[in-house]
Amino acid sequence: MKRYLTTVTIFLTLIAVIVGLAEVAVRHLPNSYRFKSQWIEANAPKVNTLILGESHTYYAIIPELLGDSAFSLANVSQTPEYDHWLLERYASRCHNLKTVVMPVDEINVFDPPLEEGEEWYRCIYYRLYMGYPKHNRSPKYNFEICNIAAFNMKLWPALTHLFTGKASLDCDSTGFGNAFTTPAHFDEVYMQRDANTTYNRNKNAAATDYNRKYFEKIARLCQKRGIRLVLVTTPLWEGYVKKYDRHRYDVMHEVARHCVNNWGAQYLDYMNDPRFKGTDFHDASHLSRQGAEKFTTYLRSF
């Protein structure tokens, strides 16, 4: 019996060591969360324009083309709660901050709190790599391995990075998400299928009040600090726009108008802009690199 217990103990210890080493390797893999946190910590006083939001601004606004000292703190599925925390944390250090750009769209108006959605595991990244204190006592949000699917996808790149030093980062040096290239041709069948899937996924209206609260906090903070808040709705593929019901559109506009009327924000709606077509889109709701260049140029002109 003693020999059996010793064998089991050794086996479990080896498993724990292997899992621990894998966790360490994955944590050392470069990622946009750590990169952005470290960059803004070191360069906050240089920033004049700060971009917040989720994938629609992450992949649509190229800070380098804004003609200003701009940086993007946007990340995929980032909710207004996390936008507010990031702005509150860094606004006082960005001594030259003049403008904050933030999206108003179906993701950050209708999505539930990040912890309650399908991509809850992204809370782990905010906790580990950006220091978000909300989940500091919860093991679920303090280990990459707590989400096995995402962990497994990262493990091989992490091991490759460990032994070769090579790794790809999904954003450029200004925080722009550079994973979406310009397609060689326009695939309408794919676009229509993606429009149907995306539209059906984004029907949760129960979280609107939760998200509106953080829009208001961000608008108040900007007004208090004399920062111009620019709210934008990025372009959608025309086939997707046709599917939009009026109520969803009106709710998004009401959230934006509330910030405009009460705290002096500005709102730009490019959702149905006819200048964006075909290969300007990566999918039904996100711009390609080509589309991002066009959109950033128009935003800069404004």
C-alpha positions, 0 to 999 in steps of 0.5 A: 500500500505504501509503495502504491501511494508513493507511486501515485504521489510521484505520478501526480507530482510529475503531472503537476510539474508538467502542467505548471511548466506549460502554464508558465510557457503559455504566460510568456507567449506575447499577447496584445494584452501584455503588450498594450499594458506595458506600452501604455505604462511606459509611454502614457505622456506621449498619447494625444488620442486613445482608442478604446472598444472591441473588435470593431475599433481594434480592426478598423482604426489604424493609430499610425494613420491618424496623424497624431500620437495615437494608441489603441487599447481596444481588444476583441470583445472588450466591454464598456466596463473594461474600457472604463477601467482602462481609461480611469487607470491611464487618463491621469498619466496621459498628460497630453490626452485630448481625444478618446475614440470609442465604438457604439455598436451591437457588441458593446451595447448588447453584449452581457458582462464579459464573465457571462458570455462565451468569451469569459476566458478573456477575463483571465487575460485582463487579470493576468496581463493588465492587472484588472483587480476584479477577479484577483481572488478567483482561481478561475480567472488566474490561470490560463489553463482554466480554459482548456480550449484556448490553452491548447491553441496557445501551447504549441506557439508558446513552446515554439516561442520558448525554444526559438524566440519566435512568436506572432503578435496580433497587433502592431506597435500602435495597438492596431489589430493586424490579423485581418488582411485584404481579401483577394476577391469578394465572396458574397456567399460567405458574407451573407452566411456570416451576416446571418450568423452574426445577426442571430448571435447579437440579439441579447438586449438584456445587458443594455442598461449594464453597458449604458452605465459604463458609457455614462461613466466614460463620458463623465470622466472625459468631460471632467478632464476636458477630453473630447469623446468621439463615439463611432459606429464603424461600417457594416457590409450592406447586406448585413445592414439590410437585416437590421431591425429598427429597434436595435438601431434606435437603441444604439443611437439612444445610447450615443445621443445620451452621451452627446446631450449630457456630456458633450460627446460627439457621434459619427455613424458610418454604419451604412456608409456607401463608400465601403464595399466588397473587399473593404470588409473582412466579414459582414461586420468587420473591415479588412486592412483596406477598409481600415485604411479608408475608415481611418482616413475619413476619421482623421479628416473629421 
